[in-house]
Every structure is written in C-alpha cells, then in structure tokens.
Amino acid sequence: MKNTVKKCIGLYGVASAVVLSVVIATAATHGTVSTFMWVRSVLLLAITPVLYRLSEQRLRTLTTVLPIAIIGVDLIPGVCPVWFAALQAASVIPLIAVAVMIRRQPAEGTRTACDGS
C-alpha cells in the first residue's frame, strides 16, 4: 500500500510539473498567463516533497481537502482559463486515488473485528 501511495504522489508531482511547464511555454509564446497561474503552479509542485514526508493521518486529511479546494477555486468564473482548470483537475486525480486508498484501510491504532481483541 505504501509503495502505491508513494507512486501516486510521484505521479502528482509529474503532473504538477507538466502544468508548470505548460504555463512557462504559454508565457514564452506571449500567451496570457496570470500571476495566479504562476503562483498556483509553483506552489502545487513545491508541496510534492512535503506530501512524501507527511504522517498517514495528515496525508489522509490533505489528500481529501486539496483536490476539493483546487477544483473548487478553478470553478470560480474568471479565475483561470478553462485549459488551466482542466490541467489542474487532471493533476489532482492521483491525490484522489491516495485519499481513497488511505481511507479504505483502518487507521493506525484502531481495532477491527478480525483482531481478536
């Protein structure tokens, strides 16, 4: 399970790097890129190493809240172009997978019916 979670976090990092690369390419070709897009792309890529080090409980919370926050902000009209919102939504799919995997396993320190306790 831990290896799969780490792979998903790595995939999220790659997807975030792709989003930042597209923002850079758009700016280099004189396309419209807002400060919001720059800051958002850099910060979401920068949190990838932090996600690797989080405890399971904090990772459970963050991977549940972060996708909702990212998609929710992108849905506000005029905040960002549709292509940027689509890339951001696609980049959080691995985090949604992590949230599902972590929530399906029992939390550490809890007893289950199979423990015999």
C-alpha positions in Angstrom: 0.0 0.0 0.0 2.7 2.5 0.9 4.5 2.0 -2.4 1.3 2.6 -4.3 0.7 5.8 -2.3 4.3 7.0 -2.9 3.9 6.3 -6.7 0.6 8.3 -6.8 2.3 11.2 -5.0 5.2 11.0 -7.5 2.6 10.9 -10.4 1.0 14.0 -8.9 4.4 15.7 -8.9 5.0 14.8 -12.5 1.5 16.2 -13.4 2.2 19.4 -11.5 5.5 19.8 -13.3 3.6 19.4 -16.6 1.2 22.1 -15.6 4.1 24.4 -14.7 5.8 23.6 -18.0 2.6 24.5 -19.9 2.4 27.8 -18.1 6.0 28.5 -18.9 5.5 27.6 -22.6 2.4 29.7 -22.7 4.2 32.7 -21.3 7.2 32.1 -23.6 4.9 32.2 -26.6 3.4 35.5 -25.4 0.1 33.9 -24.3 -1.9 35.2 -21.4 -0.7 33.9 -18.0 -1.8 35.4 -14.8 0.0 35.7 -11.5 -2.5 33.3 -10.0 -1.5 30.7 -12.5 2.2 31.1 -11.8 1.9 31.0 -8.1 -0.6 28.1 -8.1 1.6 26.0 -10.5 4.8 26.6 -8.5 3.2 26.0 -5.1 1.4 22.8 -6.1 4.6 21.4 -7.5 6.5 22.5 -4.4 4.3 20.6 -2.0 5.1 17.3 -3.6 8.1 16.6 -1.4 6.1 17.6 1.7 3.5 15.0 0.8 6.1 12.3 0.9 7.0 13.1 4.5 3.5 13.5 6.0 2.1 11.1 8.5 -0.7 8.9 7.4 -3.3 11.0 9.3 -2.1 14.3 7.8 -1.9 12.8 4.4 -5.5 11.5 4.8 -6.7 15.0 5.5 -4.7 16.8 2.9 -5.5 14.4 0.1 -9.1 14.8 0.9 -9.2 18.6 1.1 -6.6 19.6 -1.5 -8.5 18.2 -4.6 -11.8 19.8 -3.5 -10.0 23.1 -2.9 -8.2 23.1 -6.2 -11.2 22.2 -8.3 -13.5 24.5 -6.3 -11.3 27.5 -6.8 -10.9 26.7 -10.5 -14.7 26.7 -10.9 -14.9 30.3 -9.9 -15.7 32.2 -13.2 -12.8 34.3 -14.5 -10.1 33.0 -12.1 -8.3 31.0 -14.8 -8.7 29.8 -18.3 -10.5 26.5 -19.0 -7.4 24.8 -20.2 -5.6 25.6 -16.9 -8.5 24.4 -14.8 -8.6 21.2 -16.8 -4.9 20.6 -16.3 -5.2 21.3 -12.6 -8.2 18.9 -12.3 -6.3 16.2 -14.1 -3.2 16.7 -11.9 -5.2 16.0 -8.7 -6.5 12.6 -9.8 -3.5 10.8 -8.2 -4.3 12.6 -4.9 -7.9 11.4 -5.1 -6.6 7.9 -5.5 -4.4 8.3 -2.4 -7.3 9.6 -0.4 -9.4 6.6 -1.4 -6.6 4.1 -0.6 -5.8 5.6 2.8 -9.5 5.9 3.8 -10.2 2.2 2.9 -7.5 0.9 5.2 -8.1 1.0 9.0 -6.4 3.9 10.8 -3.3 3.0 12.9 -4.2 2.1 16.4 -7.8 1.1 15.7 -9.1 -2.3 16.3 -11.1 -4.3 13.7 -13.4 -7.2 14.1 -10.7 -9.5 12.9 -8.1 -8.5 15.5 -9.5 -11.0 18.0 -9.4 -8.3 20.7 
